[in-house]
């Protein structure tokens, strides 16, 4: 799978660890930064990661900041991005299966590397069910997004 990774400075070390983990699993990786622990602004990386997905250069994204909250908020501002903040494996696979989430967001100050790896595997291993109720709900989400586009 083609996976785009992005983080701010707080997520930099976890992103580095996950890059090696994903590489070992055979995934193709696009890294949009950051490339050091020097302070940066998470919205810049949320947008860069989202753009890679919208351009079909990656199938899914993994975005990391300190808590995961800011990056999740920023990514969800991009039309077509459905970012889910997940700190457990159930939420990670369920977010894809029911909500067709295309970006996993995690907080590096919340979870450790071992749990992050499990969450990533659950996220990347999941597929959207396509059940009628989930399709119906996603259509409503998309309609909300369209109503508020500027």
PyMOL CGO cylinders between C-alpha atoms (Angstrom):
from pymol import cmd
from pymol.cgo import CYLINDER

trace = [
    CYLINDER, 0.00, 0.00, 0.00, 1.13, 3.56, -0.63, 0.3, 1, 1, 1, 1, 1, 1,
    CYLINDER, 1.13, 3.56, -0.63, 1.19, 5.42, 2.69, 0.3, 1, 1, 1, 1, 1, 1,
    CYLINDER, 1.19, 5.42, 2.69, 1.93, 9.10, 3.24, 0.3, 1, 1, 1, 1, 1, 1,
    CYLINDER, 1.93, 9.10, 3.24, 3.43, 10.06, 6.59, 0.3, 1, 1, 1, 1, 1, 1,
    CYLINDER, 3.43, 10.06, 6.59, 3.52, 13.50, 8.14, 0.3, 1, 1, 1, 1, 1, 1,
    CYLINDER, 3.52, 13.50, 8.14, 4.19, 15.00, 11.54, 0.3, 1, 1, 1, 1, 1, 1,
    CYLINDER, 4.19, 15.00, 11.54, 5.05, 18.12, 13.39, 0.3, 1, 1, 1, 1, 1, 1,
    CYLINDER, 5.05, 18.12, 13.39, 8.07, 18.28, 15.70, 0.3, 1, 1, 1, 1, 1, 1,
    CYLINDER, 8.07, 18.28, 15.70, 6.24, 16.50, 18.54, 0.3, 1, 1, 1, 1, 1, 1,
    CYLINDER, 6.24, 16.50, 18.54, 5.51, 13.55, 16.28, 0.3, 1, 1, 1, 1, 1, 1,
    CYLINDER, 5.51, 13.55, 16.28, 8.85, 13.47, 14.51, 0.3, 1, 1, 1, 1, 1, 1,
    CYLINDER, 8.85, 13.47, 14.51, 10.44, 10.59, 16.48, 0.3, 1, 1, 1, 1, 1, 1,
    CYLINDER, 10.44, 10.59, 16.48, 7.33, 8.39, 16.28, 0.3, 1, 1, 1, 1, 1, 1,
    CYLINDER, 7.33, 8.39, 16.28, 7.08, 9.09, 12.54, 0.3, 1, 1, 1, 1, 1, 1,
    CYLINDER, 7.08, 9.09, 12.54, 10.70, 7.98, 12.14, 0.3, 1, 1, 1, 1, 1, 1,
    CYLINDER, 10.70, 7.98, 12.14, 10.01, 4.75, 13.98, 0.3, 1, 1, 1, 1, 1, 1,
    CYLINDER, 10.01, 4.75, 13.98, 6.86, 4.07, 11.98, 0.3, 1, 1, 1, 1, 1, 1,
    CYLINDER, 6.86, 4.07, 11.98, 8.69, 4.74, 8.71, 0.3, 1, 1, 1, 1, 1, 1,
    CYLINDER, 8.69, 4.74, 8.71, 11.03, 1.83, 9.38, 0.3, 1, 1, 1, 1, 1, 1,
    CYLINDER, 11.03, 1.83, 9.38, 8.16, -0.36, 10.57, 0.3, 1, 1, 1, 1, 1, 1,
    CYLINDER, 8.16, -0.36, 10.57, 6.10, 0.34, 7.43, 0.3, 1, 1, 1, 1, 1, 1,
    CYLINDER, 6.10, 0.34, 7.43, 9.11, -0.15, 5.19, 0.3, 1, 1, 1, 1, 1, 1,
    CYLINDER, 9.11, -0.15, 5.19, 9.73, -3.56, 6.77, 0.3, 1, 1, 1, 1, 1, 1,
    CYLINDER, 9.73, -3.56, 6.77, 6.10, -4.50, 6.06, 0.3, 1, 1, 1, 1, 1, 1,
    CYLINDER, 6.10, -4.50, 6.06, 6.63, -3.66, 2.37, 0.3, 1, 1, 1, 1, 1, 1,
    CYLINDER, 6.63, -3.66, 2.37, 4.61, -0.47, 2.14, 0.3, 1, 1, 1, 1, 1, 1,
    CYLINDER, 4.61, -0.47, 2.14, 5.58, 2.33, -0.24, 0.3, 1, 1, 1, 1, 1, 1,
    CYLINDER, 5.58, 2.33, -0.24, 6.16, 5.48, 1.82, 0.3, 1, 1, 1, 1, 1, 1,
    CYLINDER, 6.16, 5.48, 1.82, 5.80, 9.15, 0.97, 0.3, 1, 1, 1, 1, 1, 1,
    CYLINDER, 5.80, 9.15, 0.97, 7.17, 11.37, 3.74, 0.3, 1, 1, 1, 1, 1, 1,
    CYLINDER, 7.17, 11.37, 3.74, 5.98, 14.99, 3.73, 0.3, 1, 1, 1, 1, 1, 1,
    CYLINDER, 5.98, 14.99, 3.73, 8.00, 15.94, 6.82, 0.3, 1, 1, 1, 1, 1, 1,
    CYLINDER, 8.00, 15.94, 6.82, 8.92, 17.32, 9.19, 0.3, 1, 1, 1, 1, 1, 1,
    CYLINDER, 8.92, 17.32, 9.19, 12.52, 16.21, 8.99, 0.3, 1, 1, 1, 1, 1, 1,
    CYLINDER, 12.52, 16.21, 8.99, 13.75, 17.28, 12.42, 0.3, 1, 1, 1, 1, 1, 1,
    CYLINDER, 13.75, 17.28, 12.42, 12.56, 17.90, 15.98, 0.3, 1, 1, 1, 1, 1, 1,
    CYLINDER, 12.56, 17.90, 15.98, 12.78, 21.68, 15.45, 0.3, 1, 1, 1, 1, 1, 1,
    CYLINDER, 12.78, 21.68, 15.45, 9.45, 23.42, 16.16, 0.3, 1, 1, 1, 1, 1, 1,
    CYLINDER, 9.45, 23.42, 16.16, 7.03, 23.63, 13.21, 0.3, 1, 1, 1, 1, 1, 1,
    CYLINDER, 7.03, 23.63, 13.21, 3.29, 24.15, 12.76, 0.3, 1, 1, 1, 1, 1, 1,
    CYLINDER, 3.29, 24.15, 12.76, 1.12, 21.03, 12.44, 0.3, 1, 1, 1, 1, 1, 1,
    CYLINDER, 1.12, 21.03, 12.44, -1.39, 22.56, 9.95, 0.3, 1, 1, 1, 1, 1, 1,
    CYLINDER, -1.39, 22.56, 9.95, 1.37, 22.77, 7.32, 0.3, 1, 1, 1, 1, 1, 1,
    CYLINDER, 1.37, 22.77, 7.32, 1.99, 19.02, 7.51, 0.3, 1, 1, 1, 1, 1, 1,
    CYLINDER, 1.99, 19.02, 7.51, -1.69, 18.12, 7.73, 0.3, 1, 1, 1, 1, 1, 1,
    CYLINDER, -1.69, 18.12, 7.73, -2.28, 20.02, 4.51, 0.3, 1, 1, 1, 1, 1, 1,
    CYLINDER, -2.28, 20.02, 4.51, 0.78, 18.56, 2.75, 0.3, 1, 1, 1, 1, 1, 1,
    CYLINDER, 0.78, 18.56, 2.75, -0.26, 15.02, 3.69, 0.3, 1, 1, 1, 1, 1, 1,
    CYLINDER, -0.26, 15.02, 3.69, -3.84, 15.66, 2.58, 0.3, 1, 1, 1, 1, 1, 1,
    CYLINDER, -3.84, 15.66, 2.58, -2.68, 16.95, -0.78, 0.3, 1, 1, 1, 1, 1, 1,
    CYLINDER, -2.68, 16.95, -0.78, -0.76, 13.72, -1.46, 0.3, 1, 1, 1, 1, 1, 1,
    CYLINDER, -0.76, 13.72, -1.46, -3.92, 11.71, -0.85, 0.3, 1, 1, 1, 1, 1, 1,
    CYLINDER, -3.92, 11.71, -0.85, -6.08, 14.00, -2.99, 0.3, 1, 1, 1, 1, 1, 1,
    CYLINDER, -6.08, 14.00, -2.99, -3.55, 13.67, -5.83, 0.3, 1, 1, 1, 1, 1, 1,
    CYLINDER, -3.55, 13.67, -5.83, -3.77, 9.86, -5.53, 0.3, 1, 1, 1, 1, 1, 1,
    CYLINDER, -3.77, 9.86, -5.53, -0.07, 9.57, -4.74, 0.3, 1, 1, 1, 1, 1, 1,
    CYLINDER, -0.07, 9.57, -4.74, -0.96, 7.59, -1.60, 0.3, 1, 1, 1, 1, 1, 1,
    CYLINDER, -0.96, 7.59, -1.60, -3.82, 5.34, -0.59, 0.3, 1, 1, 1, 1, 1, 1,
    CYLINDER, -3.82, 5.34, -0.59, -3.86, 6.32, 3.08, 0.3, 1, 1, 1, 1, 1, 1,
    CYLINDER, -3.86, 6.32, 3.08, -2.13, 8.73, 5.42, 0.3, 1, 1, 1, 1, 1, 1,
    CYLINDER, -2.13, 8.73, 5.42, -0.70, 8.67, 8.91, 0.3, 1, 1, 1, 1, 1, 1,
    CYLINDER, -0.70, 8.67, 8.91, -0.41, 12.02, 10.66, 0.3, 1, 1, 1, 1, 1, 1,
    CYLINDER, -0.41, 12.02, 10.66, 1.23, 12.56, 14.05, 0.3, 1, 1, 1, 1, 1, 1,
    CYLINDER, 1.23, 12.56, 14.05, 1.42, 15.52, 16.39, 0.3, 1, 1, 1, 1, 1, 1,
    CYLINDER, 1.42, 15.52, 16.39, 1.69, 15.80, 20.17, 0.3, 1, 1, 1, 1, 1, 1,
    CYLINDER, 1.69, 15.80, 20.17, -1.91, 14.97, 21.10, 0.3, 1, 1, 1, 1, 1, 1,
    CYLINDER, -1.91, 14.97, 21.10, -3.28, 14.23, 17.64, 0.3, 1, 1, 1, 1, 1, 1,
    CYLINDER, -3.28, 14.23, 17.64, -6.09, 16.73, 18.15, 0.3, 1, 1, 1, 1, 1, 1,
    CYLINDER, -6.09, 16.73, 18.15, -4.70, 19.71, 16.24, 0.3, 1, 1, 1, 1, 1, 1,
    CYLINDER, -4.70, 19.71, 16.24, -3.53, 17.64, 13.30, 0.3, 1, 1, 1, 1, 1, 1,
    CYLINDER, -3.53, 17.64, 13.30, -6.92, 15.91, 13.15, 0.3, 1, 1, 1, 1, 1, 1,
    CYLINDER, -6.92, 15.91, 13.15, -8.77, 19.22, 13.13, 0.3, 1, 1, 1, 1, 1, 1,
    CYLINDER, -8.77, 19.22, 13.13, -6.51, 20.62, 10.41, 0.3, 1, 1, 1, 1, 1, 1,
    CYLINDER, -6.51, 20.62, 10.41, -6.70, 17.56, 8.15, 0.3, 1, 1, 1, 1, 1, 1,
    CYLINDER, -6.70, 17.56, 8.15, -10.48, 17.43, 8.43, 0.3, 1, 1, 1, 1, 1, 1,
    CYLINDER, -10.48, 17.43, 8.43, -10.70, 20.96, 7.02, 0.3, 1, 1, 1, 1, 1, 1,
    CYLINDER, -10.70, 20.96, 7.02, -9.54, 19.62, 3.63, 0.3, 1, 1, 1, 1, 1, 1,
    CYLINDER, -9.54, 19.62, 3.63, -12.49, 18.49, 1.49, 0.3, 1, 1, 1, 1, 1, 1,
    CYLINDER, -12.49, 18.49, 1.49, -12.21, 14.79, 0.72, 0.3, 1, 1, 1, 1, 1, 1,
    CYLINDER, -12.21, 14.79, 0.72, -10.13, 14.00, 3.79, 0.3, 1, 1, 1, 1, 1, 1,
    CYLINDER, -10.13, 14.00, 3.79, -11.63, 11.94, 6.56, 0.3, 1, 1, 1, 1, 1, 1,
    CYLINDER, -11.63, 11.94, 6.56, -9.14, 11.93, 9.42, 0.3, 1, 1, 1, 1, 1, 1,
    CYLINDER, -9.14, 11.93, 9.42, -9.71, 9.83, 12.50, 0.3, 1, 1, 1, 1, 1, 1,
    CYLINDER, -9.71, 9.83, 12.50, -7.88, 10.35, 15.77, 0.3, 1, 1, 1, 1, 1, 1,
    CYLINDER, -7.88, 10.35, 15.77, -7.26, 6.83, 17.09, 0.3, 1, 1, 1, 1, 1, 1,
    CYLINDER, -7.26, 6.83, 17.09, -5.33, 5.66, 20.11, 0.3, 1, 1, 1, 1, 1, 1,
    CYLINDER, -5.33, 5.66, 20.11, -6.61, 2.07, 20.10, 0.3, 1, 1, 1, 1, 1, 1,
    CYLINDER, -6.61, 2.07, 20.10, -6.86, -0.70, 17.51, 0.3, 1, 1, 1, 1, 1, 1,
    CYLINDER, -6.86, -0.70, 17.51, -10.66, -0.98, 17.57, 0.3, 1, 1, 1, 1, 1, 1,
    CYLINDER, -10.66, -0.98, 17.57, -11.14, 2.68, 16.59, 0.3, 1, 1, 1, 1, 1, 1,
    CYLINDER, -11.14, 2.68, 16.59, -8.44, 2.34, 13.94, 0.3, 1, 1, 1, 1, 1, 1,
    CYLINDER, -8.44, 2.34, 13.94, -10.07, -0.51, 12.04, 0.3, 1, 1, 1, 1, 1, 1,
    CYLINDER, -10.07, -0.51, 12.04, -13.66, 0.58, 12.74, 0.3, 1, 1, 1, 1, 1, 1,
    CYLINDER, -13.66, 0.58, 12.74, -12.98, 4.09, 11.42, 0.3, 1, 1, 1, 1, 1, 1,
    CYLINDER, -12.98, 4.09, 11.42, -12.08, 2.60, 8.05, 0.3, 1, 1, 1, 1, 1, 1,
    CYLINDER, -12.08, 2.60, 8.05, -14.76, -0.10, 8.02, 0.3, 1, 1, 1, 1, 1, 1,
    CYLINDER, -14.76, -0.10, 8.02, -17.65, 2.24, 8.91, 0.3, 1, 1, 1, 1, 1, 1,
    CYLINDER, -17.65, 2.24, 8.91, -16.45, 5.77, 8.06, 0.3, 1, 1, 1, 1, 1, 1,
    CYLINDER, -16.45, 5.77, 8.06, -14.01, 5.14, 5.21, 0.3, 1, 1, 1, 1, 1, 1,
    CYLINDER, -14.01, 5.14, 5.21, -11.34, 7.17, 7.03, 0.3, 1, 1, 1, 1, 1, 1,
    CYLINDER, -11.34, 7.17, 7.03, -8.31, 7.80, 4.84, 0.3, 1, 1, 1, 1, 1, 1,
    CYLINDER, -8.31, 7.80, 4.84, -6.02, 9.45, 7.41, 0.3, 1, 1, 1, 1, 1, 1,
    CYLINDER, -6.02, 9.45, 7.41, -5.05, 7.97, 10.77, 0.3, 1, 1, 1, 1, 1, 1,
    CYLINDER, -5.05, 7.97, 10.77, -4.05, 10.61, 13.32, 0.3, 1, 1, 1, 1, 1, 1,
    CYLINDER, -4.05, 10.61, 13.32, -2.16, 9.77, 16.51, 0.3, 1, 1, 1, 1, 1, 1,
    CYLINDER, -2.16, 9.77, 16.51, -0.67, 11.67, 19.40, 0.3, 1, 1, 1, 1, 1, 1,
    CYLINDER, -0.67, 11.67, 19.40, 2.98, 10.88, 20.04, 0.3, 1, 1, 1, 1, 1, 1,
    CYLINDER, 2.98, 10.88, 20.04, 2.68, 12.22, 23.58, 0.3, 1, 1, 1, 1, 1, 1,
    CYLINDER, 2.68, 12.22, 23.58, -0.28, 9.91, 24.22, 0.3, 1, 1, 1, 1, 1, 1,
    CYLINDER, -0.28, 9.91, 24.22, 0.88, 6.50, 22.97, 0.3, 1, 1, 1, 1, 1, 1,
    CYLINDER, 0.88, 6.50, 22.97, 4.16, 4.67, 22.57, 0.3, 1, 1, 1, 1, 1, 1,
    CYLINDER, 4.16, 4.67, 22.57, 5.73, 3.12, 19.50, 0.3, 1, 1, 1, 1, 1, 1,
    CYLINDER, 5.73, 3.12, 19.50, 4.57, -0.46, 20.14, 0.3, 1, 1, 1, 1, 1, 1,
    CYLINDER, 4.57, -0.46, 20.14, 0.91, 0.56, 20.44, 0.3, 1, 1, 1, 1, 1, 1,
    CYLINDER, 0.91, 0.56, 20.44, 1.27, 2.90, 17.45, 0.3, 1, 1, 1, 1, 1, 1,
    CYLINDER, 1.27, 2.90, 17.45, 2.49, -0.04, 15.36, 0.3, 1, 1, 1, 1, 1, 1,
    CYLINDER, 2.49, -0.04, 15.36, -0.53, -2.13, 16.36, 0.3, 1, 1, 1, 1, 1, 1,
    CYLINDER, -0.53, -2.13, 16.36, -2.86, 0.77, 15.56, 0.3, 1, 1, 1, 1, 1, 1,
    CYLINDER, -2.86, 0.77, 15.56, -1.23, 1.30, 12.17, 0.3, 1, 1, 1, 1, 1, 1,
    CYLINDER, -1.23, 1.30, 12.17, -1.61, -2.38, 11.31, 0.3, 1, 1, 1, 1, 1, 1,
    CYLINDER, -1.61, -2.38, 11.31, -5.29, -2.31, 12.28, 0.3, 1, 1, 1, 1, 1, 1,
    CYLINDER, -5.29, -2.31, 12.28, -5.82, 0.84, 10.20, 0.3, 1, 1, 1, 1, 1, 1,
    CYLINDER, -5.82, 0.84, 10.20, -4.00, -0.36, 7.10, 0.3, 1, 1, 1, 1, 1, 1,
    CYLINDER, -4.00, -0.36, 7.10, -5.51, -3.84, 7.30, 0.3, 1, 1, 1, 1, 1, 1,
    CYLINDER, -5.51, -3.84, 7.30, -9.09, -2.58, 7.37, 0.3, 1, 1, 1, 1, 1, 1,
    CYLINDER, -9.09, -2.58, 7.37, -11.37, -2.06, 4.38, 0.3, 1, 1, 1, 1, 1, 1,
    CYLINDER, -11.37, -2.06, 4.38, -14.57, -0.04, 4.05, 0.3, 1, 1, 1, 1, 1, 1,
    CYLINDER, -14.57, -0.04, 4.05, -17.52, -2.44, 4.32, 0.3, 1, 1, 1, 1, 1, 1,
    CYLINDER, -17.52, -2.44, 4.32, -19.69, -0.60, 1.82, 0.3, 1, 1, 1, 1, 1, 1,
    CYLINDER, -19.69, -0.60, 1.82, -22.77, -1.49, 3.87, 0.3, 1, 1, 1, 1, 1, 1,
    CYLINDER, -22.77, -1.49, 3.87, -25.79, 0.57, 2.87, 0.3, 1, 1, 1, 1, 1, 1,
    CYLINDER, -25.79, 0.57, 2.87, -26.04, 2.32, 6.22, 0.3, 1, 1, 1, 1, 1, 1,
    CYLINDER, -26.04, 2.32, 6.22, -22.40, 3.40, 6.08, 0.3, 1, 1, 1, 1, 1, 1,
    CYLINDER, -22.40, 3.40, 6.08, -22.69, 4.59, 2.48, 0.3, 1, 1, 1, 1, 1, 1,
    CYLINDER, -22.69, 4.59, 2.48, -25.82, 6.55, 3.40, 0.3, 1, 1, 1, 1, 1, 1,
    CYLINDER, -25.82, 6.55, 3.40, -24.11, 8.21, 6.36, 0.3, 1, 1, 1, 1, 1, 1,
    CYLINDER, -24.11, 8.21, 6.36, -21.01, 9.10, 4.36, 0.3, 1, 1, 1, 1, 1, 1,
    CYLINDER, -21.01, 9.10, 4.36, -23.21, 10.65, 1.69, 0.3, 1, 1, 1, 1, 1, 1,
    CYLINDER, -23.21, 10.65, 1.69, -24.71, 12.87, 4.40, 0.3, 1, 1, 1, 1, 1, 1,
    CYLINDER, -24.71, 12.87, 4.40, -21.23, 13.82, 5.63, 0.3, 1, 1, 1, 1, 1, 1,
    CYLINDER, -21.23, 13.82, 5.63, -20.23, 14.74, 2.07, 0.3, 1, 1, 1, 1, 1, 1,
    CYLINDER, -20.23, 14.74, 2.07, -23.39, 16.83, 1.69, 0.3, 1, 1, 1, 1, 1, 1,
    CYLINDER, -23.39, 16.83, 1.69, -22.54, 18.76, 4.87, 0.3, 1, 1, 1, 1, 1, 1,
    CYLINDER, -22.54, 18.76, 4.87, -19.03, 19.36, 3.53, 0.3, 1, 1, 1, 1, 1, 1,
    CYLINDER, -19.03, 19.36, 3.53, -20.43, 20.71, 0.24, 0.3, 1, 1, 1, 1, 1, 1,
    CYLINDER, -20.43, 20.71, 0.24, -22.85, 23.08, 2.00, 0.3, 1, 1, 1, 1, 1, 1,
    CYLINDER, -22.85, 23.08, 2.00, -20.05, 24.75, 3.89, 0.3, 1, 1, 1, 1, 1, 1,
    CYLINDER, -20.05, 24.75, 3.89, -17.42, 25.03, 1.17, 0.3, 1, 1, 1, 1, 1, 1,
    CYLINDER, -17.42, 25.03, 1.17, -16.34, 28.58, 0.63, 0.3, 1, 1, 1, 1, 1, 1,
]
cmd.load_cgo(trace, "trace")
